[in-house]
Amino acid sequence: MMQTFYDLSAHKPNGETLAMDSLRGQVVLIVNTATKCGLAPQFEGLEKLHQKYGKRGLVVLGFPCDQFGNQEPETDQNMETTCQINHGVTFQLMAKSDVNGADTNPIFQYLKKNLSGFLGARIKWNFTKFLVDKNGKPVKRFSPITKPQALEAEIQKLL
């Protein structure tokens, strides 16, 4: 049987599991993040999307990743506090995850398989973004340099 988005789950920084099945009927924006990356100001843009569209059904999930230039030195325990203080983040951050290689988080395996990017399936840098529609179908992949506000029209269509 073929795996779907709703068959997957991921860990929150506190170790709790978030089943993607609990997000049925919502649009999900998944981003690999890093607090020390030059693109970290995008946290504010992601938070604005969360604030503006969260009540309408958008869920933003940030997956901290330390695979690109060691730009995510924070531990899972400190991650949420650092992002809250430095960037005002209130959207859900997940446990630190690999997005490439042998230990790739299953959610990113699934997303990359369904939405290849410029370098094929491989994620090339922090802040690669994936939009998943209300039915759990990955619909669009955005490059790291695409600013969160540039996703608004696509999010509005899906909501």
N, C-alpha and C positions, 0 to 999 in steps of 0.2 A: 504494500500500500504506500502511495506517495505521501511524503510528509507535507504538512501545511504550516503556515505561520502560527496557527492556533494550537499546534501540537508542541510548540516550543515553550521554553521558560528560561528565566535568567535570575541571577541572584542580585539582591539589593546589597548595599554596603554592610548592612547589619546581619547579612546571612540569610534573611528571609527570601523565599522564592516568589517571583512574580510570574504567574502563568500568562502567556500571551492570550490564552483563551478568555481571560478576564477583560480583555480589551475589545471583544467582539462589538461591532457596530460603531467603533470609533476610528478616526483617522490617526495613524501613529507616525510620528517623525522620529527616526532613530539616527543618532549622531555619535561618532567616536570623538571624544573630547580630550583635551589636555590643558591643564591650568597654566603651564609655562610656555605654551606655544604662542607664536606671534599672531595667530588667529584667535586667541582667547577672547578678544573683545566680542567675538560672535556669541559668547555666553549671554550677553545682554540682549542681543537680537533674538536668540532662542527663547529667552525669558519673556520678551515682549509678545512673541507668537503664543506662548503658553498662556499669558495673561489675557490676550485678546480673543483667542479661540478655544481656550480650555473648556469653558462652559458650553460651547457649541459642539464639542466632541473631539477636539484635538488633544492627543497625548504626546508629550515630548519626553523621550527617553535618552539620557546622556550616558554613554558607555565610556568611561575614562580608559585611556589606552597609553601605554608607555613604550610602544614599539617604534616611535619616530623621534629620534634624537633625544631619548630619555626626557621628554618634556612633561611627563606626569609623575613627579616624585612623590606625590601624596599617597598615603595609605588609604585603604577603604574607610578606616575609622575617621580620618581627618578630611576626606574629600568633600563631604556635604558642607561642613563648616567653612572650609576654604572657599568653595564656590558661592556660598551664601554671603560671606563677608566681602569677598573681592568682586563678585559679579552680580549679587542680588538674586541668585538662582533659587527658585522654589520648585521647579519642575523635578521630576524623578531622576535621580542619578542612580546608576547601577554599580555593581562591583567592577573593579578594574578588569579589563578583558583584552585578550589578543584579538586582532581583526585579520591577521594574516598568519600563515605558518601552521605547524602541526597542532598547536593548541588554540586554534581559532574558535571563538565563541560560536556555538551552533546557530545563533541568530544571524551572525555575520556570514557564516557558511551559506545559510539559506538565502540571505539577501544577495550575496555576490553571485550565487548560482543563477538567480532569477534576473538580476540586473547587472550586467557587466559595465565597466567604465572604460575610460580612455586607455588604461593599461590592462585591459581584459578584466578578469574578475578581481585581481589584486587591488587593495586599497592603497593609494599612494601617499596619503598624509592624514593628519588630524582634521577633524571637522568635515569628513565625507558624510553626506546626508542621504537618507533613504526615506521615501514616503510610502506608506502602506495604506491602502484604502479601507473602507468600512467592512469589507468582506475578507480582509486579510491578504489581499493581493498586492505584492510590491509593484508600484506603478512608476516610480521615477527615482533616479539617482542623481545627486548633485555633487559637483566638485567641491573640494575644500575651500576654494576662494569664492564660491557662491555665497553671498551674504544671506542670512536668514530672511530678511525682508523681501528678497527676490523670490521666495517660495510662496508668498501670500496668495497670489492668483491661483496657483495650483492647489493650495490648501482650501481656498474658498470653493473651488470647483468640486473637490472631494467631500466637503462638508455638506 
